[in-house]
Every structure is written in structure tokens, then in C-alpha cells.
């Protein structure tokens, strides 16, 4: 069991670092989201994260995608003051 614990932190930390890469997320939201989901799935399949943690990771990935799309819409919206 100690092996799983020592493997878990760096693996999850790497996933969180990817989640926090806002520049990449904003440039290519769909591809970034897909990568987040794939890596979360790999962590779950490898039993590094529990099903509950996996669900949380998917929700965070979806939230990041929604944020990025909203940010892109805001950037492309015509200025209401003009």
C-alpha cells in the first residue's frame, strides 16, 4: 500500500499542474480538456485515484473547459460601449 501512496502524490500533482496551465487551456480548450480527461482516466485505470477522485477530476476538467469557452466568448464579443 505504501507504493500506491508514494506514486499517488506526484501523479496527481502532475495532473493538477496540467489543469492549471491556463495559457494552454485558453489557446486550445478542446484539446486541453481531452488531455485532462485522458490522464485522469489513466490514473483511475491504474488505480492511483479512487472512483470518487476520478469523478472530481472529470468535474474539474469540465469546469476548466467551460471557463475557457466563456473566456473565448468574452474576447470575441463586440464591445457594448462602441
C-alpha positions, -999 to 999 in steps of 0.1 A, spaced: 0 0 0 29 24 6 39 22 -30 5 35 -41 7 64 -17 42 74 -29 31 71 -65 -2 90 -60 11 124 -50 34 130 -79 9 116 -104 -20 138 -91 3 168 -87 12 164 -124 -25 163 -134 -32 194 -113 -3 212 -129 -18 204 -163 -52 216 -151 -36 249 -140 -19 256 -174 -42 284 -182 -23 296 -213 -26 262 -230 -62 259 -218 -72 292 -234 -53 286 -266 -68 252 -273 -97 244 -248 -109 212 -265 -75 196 -268 -66 206 -233 -98 191 -219 -93 159 -238 -58 156 -224 -70 162 -189 -97 135 -193 -73 110 -208 -48 115 -180 -75 113 -153 -87 81 -169 -52 66 -169 -49 75 -132 -82 58 -125 -74 27 -146 -41 24 -128 -60 26 -95 -39 56 -85 -71 75 -78 -104 63 -65 -136 64 -84 -147 94 -63 -114 112 -70 -118 104 -107 -152 119 -107 -139 150 -91 -111 152 -117 -136 150 -145 -157 178 -130 -126 200 -127 -117 193 -163 -153 201 -174 -152 233 -153 -119 243 -169 -133 238 -204 -164 258 -196 -142 286 -182 -120 286 -214 -150 287 -237 -166 315 -217 -133 335 -218 -131 330 -256 -167 342 -260 -159 373 -239 -128 380 -261 -148 377 -293 -179 396 -281 -184 430 -297 -177 458 -273 -211 470 -259 -198 505 -253 -189 511 -290 
